[in-house]
Amino acid sequence: MSTEYWFNVRTQQIEEGAQSSWKHLLGPYASREEASEALKRVEENNEAWDDEEEEFQIFEDGGESAEPSG
């Protein structure tokens, strides 16, 4: 069985094998390097989802921005 790496969001450390509570872990990742970029990936995904949500909201509003003007 190959080694899995996890990023602990509480300690900001990489764990070889899940050592902490699941609620604190992101992963598994195939390498230590991938695990070290876990928060970067989360941030990128959140930004993409925010953009997607904004586009959906504009569609729902009939093509107009949901933000108030002025």
N, C-alpha and C positions, 0 to 999 in steps of 0.2 A: 504494500500500500504506500502511495506517495505522500509526502509531507504536505500538509495544508497550512497556510499562513492566514492569520486573522489580525485585523486592526482593532485595538481596544480604544473606543472613543472616550472612555473615562481617563485612562492613563496615558493615552496618545502613544502607546507602545505596540510593537508588532509581536504577536505570540506565535510560536511554532506549535501547532496543534491548539485546539480550543481549550484554554486554561481558565478562563473567567466565565462569569455569567453570560448567557446568550444575549441578554438585553444590552450588554456593553460592547458586543462584537459586530464587526462588518466582515463579511467574507463567506466562504473561504476563497482564498486566492492561491494560485499555483506557485507564486514566488514571493519572496520577501519584498522585492521591488514593487510588484503589483499591489501588495498590501500597504506599502508606504504611500501609495497614491490614492488610497481609499477615499479620503476626505475630498480630494480634488475631483474625483469621479462623482461623488455625491453632490458637490456644488454644481458641476456641469449638468448633471441630470435635473437638479432643481431648477436651474435657469431654463433649460429646455422645456420642462413642464410648465413653468410660469409663462413662457412665450406661447406655448400651445394653448394654455388656458385663456390667455389674453385673446388669441385669435378666435377661439371658440366663443368667447363672450361677445366679441364684435359681431360674429355671425348670428348669435342669439338675439342681439339688439337690432338686427336688420341692417347691418353694415355700418352702424355708428358706434363710436367709442363709448364705453360705459362710464368713462371719467367725466365728471361735471365740468362744464366750461365756465371759467371766470369765477 
